[in-house]
Amino acid sequence: MIGTKWVFRNKLDTFGIVTRNKTRLLVKEYNQEKGIYFDEIFIPIAILEAMCILLIFVSHMDNKLF
């Protein structure tokens, strides 16, 4: 199993004021096991709209999301 981690960053303007927040979900590729997709690197980026659609769908179907 390959783990993931969230990366949070703030974008600043020229005056140092936060203009927007950026979030990414990254794969910890250093946890890969040799021989199991070792040559392939895949870094998924979570898009806010896709996450909202996923949460709406899960709540509509009365499922649990882990």
Secondary structure, DSSP 8 states (H G I E B T S, - for coil): ---EEEEEEEEE-TTS-EEEEEEEEEE-GGG--TTSS-S--------HHHHHHHHHHHHHTT----
